[in-house]
Amino acid sequence: MTPETTRAADSSAIGTLNEMSLHASLKTWYTKPGDKLEVRLNGYVIDIVRGDQLIEIQTRNFSALKDKLLKLTTHFHVRLVHPIPREKWILRIGTDGLKRIGRRKSPKRGCVEQLFSELVSFPNLAVQPNLSIEVLLTQEEVVWKDDGKGSWRRKRWSISDHRLLKVLRSVVFTTRSDYQKLLPPSLPREFTTSDLKKNLGLTQRLAGQMAYCLREMGAIHKIGKRRNAYLYTINLDKESSLCGI
């Protein structure tokens, strides 16, 4: 670490203000003996410092991290940890924030490929040699509060909190080939985003985001068009040392 590295004077306050339970619980779950929490480094506050590795936990909005990661990965090894709820329960509470009204399991099931909806912010950076990304598939509880201030889609219920119930699985991405492993064997040699959608059970939007990110990483190539859809093929070249992959 450089001389600019210092332990935050009040680690309980820095980086945890307005922090939902999910982020705090993941930080606790991920921390090992000897780790340092909420460390100031080169003008930033780092969630966890483990030896020479910096660990950032980001539940959403990767775009907010772009500048921070660009600067930190120039000199440090950074692990970006991102949870995706494989299973989710919705807990409804009253206006007082205490009364439990009901709880149900959401029919939606998350998948590792949802990472690409965030990676569109910096797909090239994802294969930078000093950055690795760890996806945690989780069980999560989302707390809805009946305060009349939420989205019309939730009939004005607000999302009060996200709570970690369990970590089911961890998937780490460090190289271009790690991302290529998400492409299923059933995929045609020349494929479109519709093929990704069909073979992986994705929405068309997520399939498009996945194709864009993989293309920018150099994991797939655009080779032409089929009617109005772009055609892609997997890049089988040896991983480039220039890109750190």
N, C-alpha and C positions, 0 to 999 in steps of 0.2 A: 504494500500500500504506500501511497505517496504521503508527504508531510501534510497535505491538505485533508487527510483522513482523521476525523475526530469522532468520538462517541457523542451522540446528541445529549445536551444538558438535561433535557426532560424527555426521555424516550417514551414515556407514557402518553405524551401529548402530541409529539411530532409524528405525522403520517397516520395517526389514528383518529383525528378529528373527523366526524361524520363518516367514519368507517363502519360499514355494515358488518354484522356478525360473521358472514361468510369469509370475508377477507381476514378478519382477526383469527377465526378458527383455523383457516388454512395456514396462516403464519405459525400458529401454535403447533399444528399437526406436522408441518414441514421442518420445524426447528430441531436441531440436534444439540447435544451437549457441546459447549465450546463456541457455538455460534454467537455472533453479536447482532443485536436488533436495533433498527432505526439509527443507522450510522450515517453521519454527514460525510459526503465524499465529493470533492470538486463542485460544490454548490448544490448537490442533490442529497436527498435522504434515501438511503437504501434499506429495503425491508429487512434483508438478512445478509450478513457477511460471513462466509464460511471459508476461512483461510484466504486464498487468492480469488475465490469466486464470489461474485455478487449475485444475489437472488432477488428477483422482483416478482411479486405476485400481482397479477392483473386479471380481474374478473371480467372486464369488458373495456371497450374503447381503447384499442391499441394505438390509435392515432395520437392520443395524448402522450404516449411514451416515445414517439418516434425520435424527437430531438435528443431526449435523454439517452436512448439506446445508441444513437449514432455517435454521441460523444463518449459514452462510457466504454463501448466496445472497441474504441481506438486503442485503449490501454489495458482493459480488463476483460476477463472472462465473465460473461453474464449468462445466467440461466433465467429465462422468462417462464413463469409457471402460470398456466391458464386452466381454470376449472370449466368443465362442460357437464351440465346435469344429465346423466344417463336416465335417471328417474327423478321425478319431482312430485312433491305433495304441496297442495295449496291449503293453508290454514287461514280461516277467516276469524277476525277478532272485532270486537265492538269499538265504538267511538272512544271509549275510555282506555283502549289499548290493552285491556286485561281480559275482558269477557270473551271466552272461546265460543264461537258461533257454530263452526263446523270445519271439517277437514276432509279433503278428497284427494285421490291420486290423479295427476294429470295424465291424459292419454299420450302426450308427447314424450318421445324418447330421444335424447340427444345422441350425437355420434361424433367421433373424432374429426370427421370432415368439416364440422362446423367451425373449426379453427380457421378455415379459409375466409370466412365472413369477416374476421378480424385482420387476417394477414394481408388483405387488399391494401392496407395502409402502408405496408413496407415489405412486399414480397422479396425484393432483392436483398434486403437486410437479413432476412430469415436464414440465408445461407452464408452469411458473413462468418469467418472462422472463429470469432470470439463470442458468438451468440448461439445458444441452444435453447430450444423450446420444449417444455414438458407439459403435456396435456394430462389433466387429472379428470377421469370420468367419475362422477360423484352421484350420491343421493343427496337431494337438497329439499329444503322446505321453504316455500315462499309465503310470507305473511302478508295478507291483505287486510287493510284497516277500513272500516266503514265510516269514513270521514267526509264523503261527498266531494273530495278534491282530486280524485283519480281520473283516469282515462274513461271516456264514454264506452270504450270496448269492455271495460270491467265494471260498467254501470256505476262509475264514479268512486269505486273502491280504490284506495291508494296502496301501492306496494310499500309496506312499512319496513320489511327486512328480508334478507336471504340468509338461511341458516344451513350450515353443513351438517349432514347426518352421518355420512360415511364416504370414504374414498374407496372406489371399487377397483380402479385400475390406473396405471400410469403408462404413458407412451412418450418417449423422448425422441426429438428430432434434432439431429446435428448436421446432417449432410443432405445433399440433393437426393441421394438414393433412398434415404429414410422417407422422404415425401413420395418418391416413386412407388414405394411399397403399398401405398394406399390405392393404387390403381389395380383393379381386380383382374385376375387371369382371364376372365370371360370377356374383357374389353377387346373389340376388334383391333387389328393392327393399325388401321386408320379409323379414327373415331371423332365424333362431334360431342358437344356438350349434352345433347340429347342421349347419347350413348352412356355418358357418365351418369346422367339422371336415372336412366333405366337400370344400369348395372349396380349402382350403389344405393338406389332408393332415395335420391336427393330431390329437392325442389329444383326447378329450372334455374332460379336465381343462384342458388348455392353451387350448382354444377358449373355455371358460368364463372363464378368467383374462383372456384377451384381451378378451372382451366386457365384463367388469367394468371393466378399466382404461380402455378406450375410452369407456365410459359415464361414468366418473368424470371423464375429461378433457373431456367435452362433445363428443367426436367422433361418438358415436352416441346415439340416444334410445331409451328403452324405450317402446313404443307400445301394448302389450297382451300378449295371450297366445294361443298356438295350442295347444290341448289343455293340456298341463302345461308347455309351454315358453314362455319370454318371447320376444316379438317385438321386433326392433330395426329402426331405419332410420338411414341416415347423416345427420348434421347438416350441412345445406348452408348454414346461416347464415354471415354474414361473421365472420371470426375476431375475437374480443373483445379489445379493448385492455386491459380490466380483468384478464383472465387472462394477458395478455402473449402471446397466440397469434393 
